[in-house]
């Protein structure tokens, strides 16, 4: 392999690692640091990356090293922290000199195709989280049980309807409305006694907590553009959930009058 091809392989490896991190919800500084570590370890001193919330600009080259430039667009998506953790561990192993370039490339490809959590596990986690948050916010065990049911139905909707078929805006509006309708129905059937806590607990699986936290961290680190984009995305989701809950609640109040308090 010529030096030019070797430099290109190193940059492609660093770019792929950054792509996986950014795509799965990592902070901007983590993406830049990982790409820099990979380049430096494999002897590419001129490698540089400019990272935004939905794209990476990677360049390399000087009087001693061959030139390389590439841009990758990475749509804003959800967080998959298992892949982020796997790339972080791979970066440590590379820095320790435990992996050759072909081995690192193979490991990164394995991480890229790493399967996510089973759908049944995601539904169960949503249900348990909804019930637990309802109880934590002040609901009773009965309210928590109702939120458990609403949270399970919500994530079935997310996995099979909203995720594959609807835009993020429409999906979150309908998700908030679905939760409100389910909780209102259970409330009217005397399944729970505090509707507000039931709804609040049940919508928690929709809340983009990781994205919102990363937006604050990016802004604190001086990555104002990326932090602002992520913050706007998180606020848009909050706004859509509120619209869905408000519309469904108003509909139920209009149909039932004073029965729904």
C-alpha positions in Angstrom: 0.0 0.0 0.0 1.4 3.4 -1.0 1.6 6.2 1.6 -1.2 8.1 -0.3 -3.5 5.1 0.0 -2.5 4.6 3.6 -3.3 8.2 4.5 -6.7 7.9 2.8 -7.5 4.7 4.7 -6.8 6.5 8.0 -9.0 9.4 7.1 -11.8 7.1 5.9 -11.5 5.2 9.2 -11.7 8.4 11.3 -14.6 9.7 9.2 -16.5 6.5 9.6 -16.0 6.6 13.4 -17.2 10.2 13.5 -20.2 9.3 11.4 -21.3 6.5 13.7 -20.8 8.7 16.8 -22.7 11.7 15.4 -25.4 9.6 13.9 -26.1 8.0 17.3 -26.2 11.1 19.5 -22.7 11.7 20.6 -21.5 15.2 21.6 -19.6 17.3 19.0 -16.4 17.4 21.1 -16.4 13.6 21.4 -16.6 13.2 17.6 -13.8 15.6 17.0 -11.6 14.1 19.7 -12.1 10.5 18.5 -11.3 11.4 14.9 -8.2 13.3 16.0 -7.0 10.3 18.2 -7.4 7.9 15.3 -5.5 10.1 12.9 -2.6 10.8 15.3 -2.2 7.2 16.3 -1.9 6.0 12.7 0.6 8.7 12.0 -1.5 11.2 10.1 -0.6 14.5 11.8 -2.4 16.9 9.4 -5.9 15.3 9.8 -8.5 17.8 10.8 -12.3 17.7 11.2 -15.0 20.3 11.4 -18.2 18.8 12.9 -21.7 20.1 12.9 -24.8 18.5 14.3 -25.7 17.0 10.9 -22.4 16.9 9.0 -18.6 16.3 9.1 -16.0 18.2 7.0 -12.7 16.2 7.1 -9.5 17.3 5.5 -5.8 16.3 5.6 -2.6 17.2 3.8 0.5 19.4 4.0 4.0 19.5 2.5 4.7 16.1 4.0 1.4 14.3 3.7 -1.1 13.7 0.9 -4.2 15.8 0.5 -7.6 14.5 1.4 -11.0 16.2 1.7 -14.5 14.8 2.2 -17.8 16.0 3.4 -20.5 13.7 4.9 -24.1 14.7 5.5 -25.6 13.0 8.6 -29.3 13.6 9.3 -30.3 14.4 12.9 -31.6 11.2 14.4 -32.2 9.5 17.8 -29.6 8.4 20.3 -28.2 4.8 20.4 -25.7 5.0 23.2 -24.6 1.4 22.9 -22.9 2.2 19.6 -21.4 5.4 21.0 -20.0 3.4 23.9 -18.6 0.8 21.5 -16.8 3.4 19.4 -15.4 5.0 22.5 -14.0 1.7 23.6 -12.6 1.1 20.1 -10.9 4.5 20.2 -9.2 3.6 23.5 -8.0 0.3 22.1 -6.6 2.1 19.0 -4.8 4.6 21.2 -3.3 1.7 23.2 -1.9 0.2 20.0 -3.9 -2.9 20.2 -5.5 -2.8 16.7 -4.0 -2.5 13.2 -5.7 -0.4 10.6 -7.5 -3.4 8.9 -8.6 -4.7 12.4 -9.9 -1.3 13.4 -11.8 -1.0 10.1 -13.4 -4.4 10.6 -14.3 -3.6 14.2 -15.9 -0.3 13.2 -17.9 -2.0 10.5 -19.2 -4.5 13.1 -20.2 -1.6 15.3 -22.0 0.1 12.4 -24.3 -3.0 11.9 -24.7 -3.6 15.6 -28.4 -4.5 16.1 -30.5 -2.3 18.3 -32.6 -3.4 21.2 -35.4 -5.9 20.5 -38.8 -4.2 19.9 -40.3 -6.2 22.8 -37.6 -4.8 25.1 -38.2 -1.2 23.9 -42.0 -1.6 24.5 -41.4 -3.0 28.0 -38.9 -0.3 28.8 -41.4 2.4 27.7 -44.1 0.9 29.8 -42.0 0.5 32.9 -40.6 4.0 32.5 -44.0 5.5 32.1 -45.4 3.8 35.1 -42.3 4.7 37.2 -42.4 8.4 36.2 -46.1 8.6 36.9 -45.5 7.3 40.4 -42.4 9.5 40.9 -44.3 12.6 40.0 -47.0 11.9 42.6 -49.4 9.4 41.1 -50.7 6.3 42.9 -49.8 2.7 42.1 -53.1 2.5 40.2 -52.2 5.6 38.2 -48.8 4.0 37.5 -50.5 0.9 36.2 -52.5 3.0 33.8 -49.4 4.9 32.6 -47.7 1.5 32.2 -50.5 0.5 29.7 -50.4 3.9 27.9 -46.6 3.8 27.7 -46.7 0.3 26.1 -49.3 1.4 23.5 -47.3 4.5 22.8 -44.2 2.7 21.9 -46.0 0.2 19.8 -47.3 3.2 17.9 -43.8 4.6 17.6 -42.2 1.4 16.4 -44.8 0.3 13.9 -46.5 3.5 12.7 -44.8 6.7 13.6 -41.1 5.6 13.1 -41.4 4.0 9.7 -44.2 6.0 8.1 -44.6 9.5 9.6 -42.4 12.6 9.9 -41.0 13.5 13.3 -43.5 16.4 13.7 -46.6 14.4 12.9 -45.4 11.4 14.8 -44.9 13.3 18.1 -48.2 15.2 17.7 -50.1 11.9 17.2 -48.1 10.2 20.0 -49.0 12.9 22.5 -52.6 12.7 21.4 -52.6 8.9 21.7 -51.3 9.0 25.2 -53.9 11.5 26.3 -56.8 9.6 24.7 -55.6 6.3 26.3 -55.1 7.9 29.8 -58.4 9.7 29.5 -60.2 6.5 28.7 -58.7 4.7 31.6 -59.5 7.6 33.9 -63.1 7.5 32.9 -63.2 3.8 33.5 -61.9 4.6 37.0 -58.6 2.9 36.3 -56.8 5.8 37.8 -57.5 8.8 39.9 -55.1 11.6 38.7 -55.2 12.1 35.0 -52.4 14.7 34.9 -49.8 12.4 36.5 -50.9 9.6 34.2 -50.4 11.7 31.1 -47.1 13.2 32.3 -45.7 9.8 33.1 -46.8 8.3 29.8 -45.3 10.9 27.5 -41.9 10.6 29.0 -40.7 8.0 26.4 -41.1 10.7 23.8 -39.0 13.3 25.6 -35.6 13.8 23.9 -33.6 14.0 27.1 -30.3 13.0 25.6 -30.6 15.4 22.7 -31.5 18.3 25.0 -28.6 17.5 27.4 -26.1 17.2 24.5 -27.4 20.6 23.1 -26.5 22.3 26.4 -23.1 20.6 26.5 -22.3 21.6 22.9 -23.3 25.2 23.7 -21.2 25.1 26.9 -18.2 23.8 24.9 -18.5 26.7 22.4 -20.1 24.7 19.6 -22.9 27.2 19.2 -24.2 26.2 15.8 -24.5 22.5 16.6 -25.8 23.2 20.0 -28.5 25.5 18.7 -29.6 23.1 16.0 -29.9 20.3 18.6 -31.7 22.6 21.0 -34.1 23.7 18.3 -34.8 20.0 17.4 -35.5 19.1 21.0 -37.7 22.1 21.6 -39.7 21.3 18.4 -40.4 17.8 19.8 -41.5 19.3 23.1 -43.8 21.7 21.2 -45.3 18.9 19.1 -46.0 16.7 22.1 -47.7 19.6 23.8 -49.8 20.2 20.7 -50.9 16.6 20.6 -51.7 16.4 24.3 -53.6 19.7 24.2 -55.7 18.8 21.1 -56.6 15.4 22.5 -57.5 16.8 25.9 -59.6 19.6 24.3 -61.4 17.0 22.2 -62.2 14.8 25.2 -63.4 17.8 27.2 -65.6 18.9 24.3 -67.2 15.4 24.0 -67.6 14.7 27.7 -68.0 18.2 29.1 -67.2 18.4 32.8 -66.5 14.7 33.3 -62.9 15.1 32.4 -61.2 17.4 34.9 
